[in-house]
Amino acid sequence: MASTLSDKLSRLVRTISGQARITEANVADMLREVRMALLEADVALPVVRDFIARVKDKALGQEVIGSLTPGQVLVSIVQRELSATMGEGVADINLAAQPPAVILMAGLQGAGKTTTTAKLAKHLITKRKKKVLTVSADVYRPAAIEQLKSVTAQAGAEWFASDASQQPVAIALAALEYARNHYFDVLLIDTAGRLAIDEVLMSEIKALHAAVHPVETLFVVDAMLGQDAINTAKAFKEALPLTGIVLTKTDGDSRGGAALSVRQVTGAPIKFAGTSEKIDGLEAFDAERHAGRMLGMGDIVALVEQVTANVDIEAAQKMAAKLKSGDGFDLNDFLSQIQQMKQMGGLSSLMEKMPGQIAAKAKDVDLNRAEKEMLKKQGIIHSMTLQERSKPDIIKATRKRRIATGAGVQVHDVNRLLNEFGQMQDMMKKMRGGGLMKMMKKLGGMKGMGGFPGMPR
């Protein structure tokens, strides 16, 4: 997220981390660069001024603590104040109400309200174990009601039918009555939006709010809007008692200003961030972790969560046992590795959460192309028979042509996959029976583990 801002801040972090002393001069230099980066990222000017003043106040006179260098102290101050600007910690969604808890989704057209409504439904079902009903009160956009019906089905929630001939308040009250009678825990109301703020839009959403008394009124804002997002947030805040903000499209090439500004401008906490177009691409917003990402420090906690949530632990354990027992590594296992990578969100999703220095090394790699290559490999293996997958040695010229035709690729693509598989198979064989230790010794050119970097001698 916010790649332009992240790039600038992470470069700054690398520069100031090496500072030997904290002086007024190097603090001033650092703050000048930070100010320019924030302004270019469309962060609101009052927010920038407040942020710079807080960092300057805490940076000057800081003493080195323990083994930290002064540069690292400066970085920690910047990270802490970035986190404070976006709202410290995680602001959980409030469901403390007699069921059904009503959540009203507000925002401009095109911000992603309808998709976000379904994503939030999915989040509440999987994370909070709630029974969720959705309804669309958008009677102006012809496809809005059908779109919500479709994405609600993907989320595994229930959809309440509405019609463009009805009044929005009548739709919301009918859905609320249905939710009460059918024992739903949560009712999500998707509201109409406009391309810009107008009196009709605000009057309608005020009437909806007064009719259903929501426990949460969430403002959905496109993270790519920059300064416009701030103006829109102000208008909605004046019209409604906003309880939280959802940033959408944070996986785009946004400048990042919205994330740093909306919290301070509206006073409402950022509760969620849309991280992908997938129905499960919504995560609770953690200001501290997000600040770390913006400074190029990565988000290892999110990376671990993503891996553990999507990896089939049982399958991984079976694979480990198979290798340990000496059974052969075949193309079924190779396919399993590709599928596990897909389930973890793909290479780009994983790389986004890596620390900047690691991600920088992979910058020359075309991740989209790499992911397409993974899909191509998957298609090739799917075109093989079960016998061919378990005994790749039998795949000769005739079989290769048939497999290539079935997968819609060239024979040389099949050959390349088989070569890569062969290399991995050789590596797996070497890892059995203490082979891994021997490999490490060869790589390190040292005697025993004592000579391996980072290990005690």
N, C-alpha and C positions, 0 to 999 in steps of 0.2 A: 504493500500500500504506500501511497504518497512517495513514489519512487524518486521524483525530483528533489523533494525536501530531504528524504532519507539519504540520497547520494551526497548532498552537500553537507549534511550534519555528520555523516559517518566519516567523510574526508576530514572534517574539522576535528572530530574525536581523535583520529590518528595523529593529527598535528599537535594538538594540545596535550595528548597523553605523554608526549616526550619532553614536556617542559620541565626544567630543573627547578625553577623557582616561580612562585606566584607573585607577580608584581602588578602595579597599576597599569603598566604598559601592556603586558601580555594579556591581562584581563580585558583591557579596552580593545585590543586587537581581536580577541575572541568574540566579544560582544558585538563588534561591528560586523563580523562575518555572520554571526547568528541572526542579527537584526535583518541583514540583507536576505538571508535564506528564508526567513519567516515572511518577510514582505513579498518576496517573489512567489511564495507559496500561497499568496492571497489570505494570509492570516490578518484579521482585523487590526488596524493600527492601535486602538486602545489596549488590545490583548498583547500586542508586541511590546508596547511601552511598559506595561505592568510586568511582563515576563522578564524583560531586560533589567528592570529596576530590582526585582527580587534576586536574580542571579548575581548582579553586581554587588548587592548588599551582603550576600552570603559568601561570595568568592574572596573579596578583599579581606585580608587579615586571617584567612584560613591557615591553620597549622597542619603540617603533615602528620598523619596519624599512622602509627605502626610502620608497616613496610610500604604503604602507599606513596607514590610519587605525587608531587603537587599537581601534575597534569591529570592524574587519575582522580584527584580530589575535585578538580574543575569539571571533569566529565560527570562525576557522580552528582554534583550540584545541578548541572544542566539537565541530567536525566530526572532528578527528583522534582525540579520545577516544571519540566515538561509534563510529568505525571500529574502534578498538582493542578496545572492549567486544564488538563482534560478531565479532572475529577479523580481523586485518589481511590484506589481499590476497585472493587466490583460492585456496581449498584444492581441488586437483584430485582426482579420483577415482583410486584406486590399482588398476591392472590389472597390476602387476608380479608375475605369478605364472605358473606353468606352466598353459597353457589346459586346461580352462576356468577363468577367474577367477570365483569364486562371490561373489555379492553377496546378502546377507540383508536383507530389508526388514522392519522391526519397527515397532510402533506400535499405538495403540488403534483399535477399530472406528470408522469414520466420519471418520478423519483423511485418507483418500484414498490409502491404501497401494496398492490395486490399480491405480488410474488412474496413480499416480506410477510404479509398476513399468513400465507400458507407456510412459510419457513418458521414463523413463530409458533404456528400450530404444531408443526413437526417437533420443534424444540420442547414444547410443553408436554407433548405425548411421550417423547423418548426420555427427557431429562427429569420431568416432574410427574410423570405417570398420570396425566390428566385426561379427562374426556372432553374433547374440544369441538365446538360448533362454530362455523364461519358463516357470515352473511355479507352480501354486497349491497350497500345503500347508494351505489353509483348508478343513477338512472339516466345519465347523460351520455356516457360512452357505451355504444351498443355492445362491444365485445367484453366489457368489464365483468358482467355477471357470469358469462360463460367461462371467462378466463379463470375467475375465482373457483368456479365449480371444478375445472380441470386440475388446477394446482392443489386444491384441497384434497382431491382424490389421491394425488401423489403423496401428500403428507400423511394420509391415513386418518384424516379427521372427517367430520360430517358436515355437509353443506346444506344451508337453508335456502330454499328457492325464493327468488324475488323477481319482480317484473318491472320493466321500464315505465309502465303506466302508473305505478304506485308512488306514493310520497315517501321520501327517505325516512322520516320519523315513524310513519306507519310500518315500514319494513322492519326497522330496528325494534319496535315494540312487539311486533308479531314474533320475531326471532327470539326475543327475550322471554316471551311467554312460553314458546316451544322449548327453549332451553331449560326453563324451570320445570315444566311438566315432564321432561324426559331426563332429568337428573344430570345435566351437563355441568362440568366443573367450571368451564370457561367459555365465554362467548366473545369472538373476535369480530368487530364490525369494520369492514373496509369502506371508507367514505370516498366521495367524489373529489376530484382534484381539478385544478385549472392550470393553464400554462402560465398564469401570473395571478397575483393576489387581486381579488375583487370583492365587492360588498356582498354579492349574492352567495359566494362561496363561504365567506365568514359567517353570514347570518344562518346559513343552513347547518354548518357544523356546530355553531353555538346552540341551535335548537336541538340537534341530536344529543349533544352533551347534557343539556338540561333534562331531556326525556329519559335517558338511560342511566345517568349517574355512574359513569365508569370509574373503576378503581385505578385504572391506568389510562392516560391519554398520551399516546406515543407519537412524536413528530418524526416522520420518515423523511430523511433528507439525502439527496445525492451527494456523495463525498467529492464528486468531480465538479460541482458547481462553483467552488471557490467563494469569492466575495458575495455572489448572489445568494448563496446558502445562508449567509449571515443576515441579509436583509429579510429573507423569507422567514427565518427563525424568529426574528424580532416581531414580525407581523402576527405569526401564529401565537407567540407568547402573549401578546397583548389581547388576543381574542380568546385564548383558552388557558386554563390552568395546566400547562404541560407537566407531566410527571417524568418523562424520559424521552430520550432521542435514540433513533435507530439510524446509523450511517449505512447507506447502501453503496454498492459498486466500489468498495474499498480495494478490490483486487485490480481495479483499472489503473491507468497511468495518471492518477490524480496528483494535484500539487500539494494536497494535504491540509490546506487552510481550514477546511470545515471542521476537521477533527479537533484542531487546536482552538477554534473560535466559538463553536456553538455552545459548549459547556459554560463558558464565561459570559457570553452574550445573553443566554436564556436563563441561566441559573438551574437548568434541568440537567440531570446526569445522563451521560451516554450509556445506554443499557445494552445495546447490541450493535454488532457490525456485520454487514453482509460480506462474506469472504469469497463467494463464488456464485455461479448461476444455479448450482445444484440445489435441490430442495432441502438438503441438510447443511447448506452453506451459510449458516448463521451462527455466530458465536457470541457468548457473553463478553462484553467489552471490559478489558482489564487495562486501566490507564498506565500502570507501571510497566506491564509487559509491552504495551503498545509503544511507550516511550523508548524502551529498549530496542524495538524493531526500527524505530525512526532514526536512532543513533547508530544503526548498523551492528547492534549487539546480538541480533537474532532473537528468537523466542523459543528457547529450548524446551520450556515447560509445554508450550502449545505443540511443539514437534512431538514430544513424548506422548501427549494426549492423543494426537492425531494417529500416531503409529499404533498405540495400544488399543484405541477404539476400533481400528479397522483391520488389524492383523488377526488372522485365525491362529490363536495360540496353539490349539490342539494340532492343527496341520503342521505348524512349525516344529512342535515337539516330535511328531511322527517323522518329519524330515531329518531331524537331528539323530533320532534313534536309528533310522535307516542307514545313515552315513556311518554312524558309530559301529553298526553291526557288519559293515562291509558290503551291504547290498549296493548294486549299481545305481548311479544317478542317471535317470533316463529323461526323455523329452516330456513326460508327464510332470516330472519335478521341475523341469525348466519352465513349462507353462504355468505351473503353480507360482513360481517366483514372479513371473510377469503379472499375473492376476493379483498377487499380493501388493505389488507396487501400484497398480491401478486403484485398489481399494484404499490405499493410504493417501490418495488424492493426486497422484502423479508427481513427476519430478519438479515441476515449477512450484507446486504447492509446498513441497518439502523444502525446496531451496529458499523460498521466501522467508522461512523461519530460521534459516542458518545464520550464524554470525557473519557480518559483512566481509571479513577477510576470507572466509571459506567461499561465500557466494561470489566474491570478486574473481576467484580462481576459475569459477565455472561460467563466468560472464561470456567467454568466447564460445561457449557451447550453445548451440541452438536447441533450447529445451523443447520447443514445440516440435521440431524435427525429430528429436530423440524420442518423444512420446509417440509420434506417428510411426517411427521405426518399431517401437514396442508393440503397437497394434498390428503392424504388418507381420511381425514374428508370431504373434498370437494367431493370426489368420492362417499362416503357413502350417502351424502345428495342428490347428483344427481341421485342416484338409488332409491330414494323415490318418491312416487306420490305427486302431489300438495296438496292433502288432508292430507297426512301424514306429510308434511312439516309444514302445518298450524295448524295441530292438532296432535302433537307428542304423546299425551296420547293414541291414538288408536294403536300405534305400539307395538304389542304383539309378542309372540314367532314365529308364522308362518310368520308374516311380517318381523321380524328381519332376519329370515333365507333367505327369498327372497331378501332382501336388501343386505345382506352380499354376497350372490352369485352374484348379479348384480354388486357389487363394487369390487369383487375379494378379499374379506377380510373374517375374521372369525366373528362369532356372537359376541364374546366378544369385538371385535373392535366397533361394533355397540352399544353395551351396554355402553362402555366407552364414546363414543361420546354423547349418550343420558344423561349420568350422568353429563358430563361436561356442556352440554346445560342446564340441570336442575339447576345446581349451578349458571350459569350465569343468568338464568331466575329469580331465587330468588333474586339475587343481583339487577337486574333491577327493580323488584317490590319494593325493599326497597328504591330505589333512587327516587321513585315517592312521591309526596306530602310531601316534606321536610324530607324524609327518609335519604337522603344523609347527611344532617346536623346531624341527630341523630347518624348515623354511625360514623361520624367524632368525635363526642363527646365521643362515646363509645371507639373508638380507642385511643383517647388522654386521656381519663379518666379525662377530665377537664370540667369546667363550661364555656359554651359559646365559641365563637370563640376567645375571648381574651386569652384563655389559650392554643390555638393551636400553635405549634411551628412556629415562623416566623411572627405571627400576632400580631398587637398592643394590649396591655392589656387595 
